[in-house]
Amino acid sequence: MALQVFKRGELKRGILIKYLYKELFLYFLICFAFLFVVFFANQILLIGEDMLSKRAPFKDVAKIMIYSMPAIIAQSAPFATLVGFLMCLGRMSSDNEILIFRASGFSFRSILKPVLIMGLAISLVSFFVNDYLLPLGTIKYNQLYRQIMRSNPSVVLESNSVKRIGGSTVVIGDVNDPDVSDIIFFNTKEGREETIIVAGPSVLKGAKNQGVLLQLDMADSMMTTFDLENFNNYEVLSAENTILNLFDSVITGRSGKNPREMTFYDLNKEIKLMRDEGEDPMRINTWMMEYYKKFAIPFGSIFFAFLAFSIAFLFGKHNGLTMGLFIGIIICVLYWALQISGQLLVTRVNLNSFLCIWVPNILIAVVSAILCINLIRK
């Protein structure tokens, strides 16, 4: 049996590389755990508390929280990569550990390689979560949420509030499950007609018919329709009892398939089918946005790893740990703002979805490359 012989220098380099991987992974886990708790707590406050306050079953609310975890993981991973790597490399720089690497024969290019490999590994795991677990969790989430709304309709309506349901604006009086004291609907049809429905005491029920999510039994209702071009033309209808069905697609804001419930492969097939059928270009562009998000968000980790490497060694020589945390949070906020702005530009202005979604990553890559070149030249 042949024995493999290591030179002393090779053994030292191997130990240092393992140490670098271990430190990067440790700081990533710490930051990931922190961000996960923050986003998860936000989810509990936004959805869980509201549903529990309306007496939704605790077991179902807990399941809702579990099904939302893939989205939280996909959101947390890139930001944890940036902040964690910045803190790790910044600390190593200020503690002169990078100096030890350099004295052991490591160039900045040699140190960059493990950083990018770790960033790529995080990106691949994040992509799996984003492309497989996220659609699965979204499907389960939507199914359970609809079930909760059918069994406890008061989850949908809040007392003394104004709510947007589908294309209608709804003014809601007191809600005492399942009774609603009074309710007003405002609906504009194609900018030509304005319909106002006013009802007295109403009862909110869970519907059993396919496609109907909720049923509102309204008493003493009156419907008035105005011609917006000529207010002298109007129609008035009144009834002692009226049944208003709220369809599934109206409450959830969707009809048919949802791009967040698909993998990138299924989403790509659906977009091709929509193009062949001559679907609305704006709707296609919105679905393309969801397709590009499948890649841009998870693979943001490798771009953030590159940026962390470039920043940490240039600005982390003093108080690298604190500086890394501070700079990382600022960049995360800016990146998040760019992502949200890009999505709004797609959905509201119909700008090119690829550019709107990938511009943040492209900017990070350009800035990282410039900083890295300056670092290597030094």
N, C-alpha and C positions, 0 to 999 in steps of 0.2 A: 504494500500500500504506500503510495507516494505521499509525502508530506509537503504541504504548500508553505513556502518560506516567505515571510513578509520582511521587507526592509524597515528599519526603525522609522524613517521618514514617512513611508506609506502608512504605517500603523498610526502614527500621530495624526496624519491627515484624515484617516478614517474616523478616529475618535472625535476630531473637531467637527467633521461633517455631521456625524450622528448627534453631537451636542447642538449644532445649529438647527437640525430638523426638530429635535426634542423641544428646544426653546420656542421655536416658531409655532409648533403645534400646541404647546402649553398656553402661550399667550392668546392664540386663536381661540382655544376652548374657553378660557376665562372671559374673553370679550363676547364670544358667542353666547355663553350662558347668561351674561348680563343683558345683552340686547334681546335675547329670547324672552327673558323674564319681563323686560320693559314692554315689548310688543304684545306679549301674552296678557299682561296686566291691562294694557290698553284695550285689548279685545274683550276681556272680561267686563271692563267698565262700560264699553260701548254697547255690547250685545248681551252678555250674561246678566248684568245687573238689571237691565231694562226688562228682559224676559222673566227673570225671577220676581221682579216687582209686580208683574202681571200674572203671577201664580202659575207660570209654566212649570211643568215637572222638573225637579232638580236633575233627575237622571237624563232627561232629554237635553237640558242645558249643558250638562257635563259632556255629553256626546258631541254637541255642537262645538264646544271648545276643542275637543280632540280632533274633530274633522277640520278645524281651521289651522291646526298645527303645521301641516306642510307649507301653507302660505307664509306662516311666520318664519319657518326654517329657511325657506327660499329668500325671504326678505332680509333675514339676519346675517346669513353667511357672507355675502360680499362686504358688508360694513364691518363685520368682525374680522375679516381678513385684513382690511386696511388698518383699523385701529390696533389690532393685535400685533401685526407685523411692524407697524410704526413704533409701538411701545417696546417690542422685543429688540429690534435692531437699534433703536435709539438708546436703550439701556446698555446694550453691548458696546455701542460706540462710546458713550460717556464713561463706562467702566473700563475702557481700554481693552476689552476683549477682542474687538476687531483688530486692534494693534497686534495682538497675539496671533490672530489669523494671518495678518500680513507678514509678520516676522517668520511664520511657518511656511511661507512661500505661496500663500493664497493671493491671487489678484482679485480685483473687484469683480471681474468677469466670473471667476471661480466661485465667489460668494453669491453672485446673482443666480447662478444655475440652481442651487437648492431652493432658493426663494421662489423662483418661477415654477419649479417642479411641485413644490408644496401648494402654490396658488392654483396650478393646473389640477392637482388632485382634488382640492376643495371645489373647484369649478365643476369637475365631472360628477362628484357626489351631489352637488347642488343641482346640476342639470337633471340627474335622475329624480331627485325629489320634485323639481319643478315640472318635469315632463310626465312623470308617472304617478307619484303620490299626490301631487296637487290636483290633477283632474279627478282622481279617485276620491280624494277628500271633498272636492267641490260637489261632486255628484251626490255623495252621502249627505253632505251639509244641506244642499238644496232640498233633497227628498225629506229629510227630517224637519227642516224649517217649514216646509209646506204642511207636513203632518201636524206640527205644533200649531200652526195657524188654523188648520181645520178644527182641531180639538179645542183650541182656545183663541177664538177670533179677536179678542180684545188686545192681543199682541200687536195687531196691525194699527189700531186706532188709539190715539192718546187723548185724554180729556183736555178740552179747551186749547186746541192746537190747530194749526194750518198744515196740511200735508199734501204732497204732490203724489197722486196715484195715476200712473199712466199719463194721459194727456190732460187730466183734470186736476183742478185745485179744489181741495175739500176743506171746508171749515167745520170743525167738530165741536159739539157742545160737551156736556158732562157724559163720561163713559162709566157706567157701573155694570160691569160684565153680567149679562150680554146687552144691557139696555143702553141706548144712546138718546140723550134728551132731545137734541135737534141736530140737523146736519144740512149743509149747503154745498152743492156741487157747481163749479164754474168750468165750462168747457168751450173752447173755441175750435171751430171746424174750418180748417184751411183758410183762416183769416177772413171768412165770409159771414159765418154765423156764430153767435154767442148764445150758449144754452145755460140757463140757470135752473137748478132743481133745488127747491126748498122743501124740507120735510120736518114734521113734528117728531113725536116719540117714535123711535125705531128700535128694532131688535137685530143684532148681529148674530148670524148663525154660520156654522160650518156646513158647506155644501157637500153633497154626495155625488153629484153628477160629474162625469168626466170632463176635465178642462175648467171646471168652475171651482174656484178656491173658497170663496166666501159668498154668503147671501145676506142681503140687507132688506128686512121687511119694514117698509116705511109707511107711516100713517099720516093722513092729511097732507099729502104731497102735492106740489104744484110745479109744473115745468113751463118755463117761459123761454121762447126762442126769438132772438132779435136778428134782423138783417143788418149787419154792420155797415152796409153801404146806404141803407135807408131805414132809419129807426122807426119810421111810421109803419113799417111792415113787421109784424110780430105775431106769434102764436102763443096761446095760453091753454094748457091742459091741466086739469086737476083730478085727483082721485082720492078716495078714502083710504085705499090700501094699494101699495105699489111694491113689487119685488124687484130689487136691483141685484143682478149677479155680477160679482167681481171675478173676472177670469184670472187664471193662473199667470198668464203672460203679462197682464196689467199690473199685478202686485209685484212680481219679480222684475218687471222691466224687460222681459225677454219673450221671444216667441220661438218655439222650436228648439234647435240645438244652441248650446252655449259654448263659445270657443274655449272658455276656461275649463270645460269638461272634456277636452280632447288632448291627445298627445300631439306632438308637432307633425307626425306623419298623417294622422287623421285630419288635422287642421289644414295641412297642405292640400290633401285630396278634396276637402270641402271647398276650399278657396278656388281650386281649379274648376270644380263643378259650378260654383257661383258665377265664375267668369263665362263659362260655356252657356249658362242659362241667361246671361245678360242682366245680372243683378245690379242694383244701384252701386255705382262706383264708390260712393262714400262709405257704404256698408262694407264693401270689399276691402277698402283701405283700413277700416276699423278692425276687421278680422286679420288683415296683414300685420297690424300693430301687435295683436296678441301673439301672432306667429313669431315676430321678431323678438318679443319679450321673452319667449321661451329660451332664447339663446343669450340675449343681451344681459339679462339680470344675473343668471348663474355664472356666466363667463366674465362677469364684471370682477370676479375674485382675482383672476390672473392679471387683469389690468391694475387692480388695486395693489397686488403684490409687487408689481413692477414700480408703481408709484411710491410705495412705502420704502422700497430699497433706495430709490433715487433721493427721497426727501430725508430719510433717517441719517444718512452719512454726511449730508450737507448741513443739516440744521440740528442734529441731535448730539453734538459733541459735549454740550453742557445741559444737564437735566434732561437727558434724552427720554426718560420714561414719561415725565410730565409733558414735555414738548410733544411727544408722539401722541399722547392722549388728546391734548388740546388741538393740535393740527388735524388729527384724524376726525374728531367730532365736527370741526368746521367743514372739512371736505365732504363728509357724509351728508351734512345738511344741504350743501350746495348741489351735490349729486342727486339727492332725493328731489330737490326743487326742480332741477333740470328734467328729471324723469317725469314728474307730474306735469310740468309745463309742456313737455313733448307730447304726452298723452292728450292733454287738453287741446293742443294745436291739431292733433289728428282728428279727434272727435267733433271739434267745433269749427275748425277752419279747413279741415281736409287736406292738410299738408302731407308731404311724402312721409309715410310711416317709417320707412327704413331710417331716414335721416333723423327724424324726431326721436326715435328710440335709441339709435346707436351713437348719436352725437356726443352724449356724456362719456361713453367709453373711448370714442375717437379722441376727444379732447384730453382725456387722461393719458392715452397712449402717446400723444404728441408731446405733452408736458413732461411725461416720464422719460421719453427718449432724449429730449433736450437736456434735462437735469442729469441723466445718466452719462451722456457724452461729456458734459462738463466735469462730472465726478471722475470718470476714467482718465480724462486728460490731466487731472491733478495728480 
